[in-house]
Amino acid sequence: MPPYAAANILSTAEAAYIAGLVDGEGSITLTRKHRNENRHLGLTISSTELPLLQFVVDAAGVGNISNKRASKPGHSHSLAYGVYNRQALDLIEQIYPHLLSYKAERCSLVIRDYLRLTPRNGKYSPQLMEERKFFESRFLNIKPRDLKRR
């Protein structure tokens, strides 16, 4: 049993549905809470539909829903589902086969390298820190591809 609350095992349909939400309205990124901290893995989905995000929480068994500030007056109230670190990795491993966007490439890199480059005690050797920075750079450079019109 992992030393954290692991994500639920999803059915194929649940994993595919959540992957569709992530492809369409989600983000898989490495983020910081504070400026000088190391980046940590995050998976978020934005929506104006609470039942949709509640489905994700109920199916995954991890993560939280929070309110988002409206960027402009008159915009709809919106919400965000978020899950981080190893719980995010648990979810990513299950939805990865169903992703169709550039986010699949990010997930592949995360699944292969994130745990190896993220010590649980937060202590990095100089070599590991160098590898971690390279990993972060590669990850953050995986972006949506420009669509060229024919």
WOGIFEN-V533316 format. One record per helix or strand of 2 or more residues. SS is the DSSP state (a for helix, b for strand). FROM is the first residue (numbers start at 1). LEN is the number of residues. If there is no record, write none. Layout:
# WOGIFEN-V533316
ss->(SS:SS)
from->(FROM:FROM)
len->(LEN:LEN)
This chain:
# WOGIFEN-V533316
ss->(a:b:b:a:b:b:a:a:a)
from->(12:26:40:50:64:78:85:103:126)
len->(14:6:8:11:5:7:14:11:15)
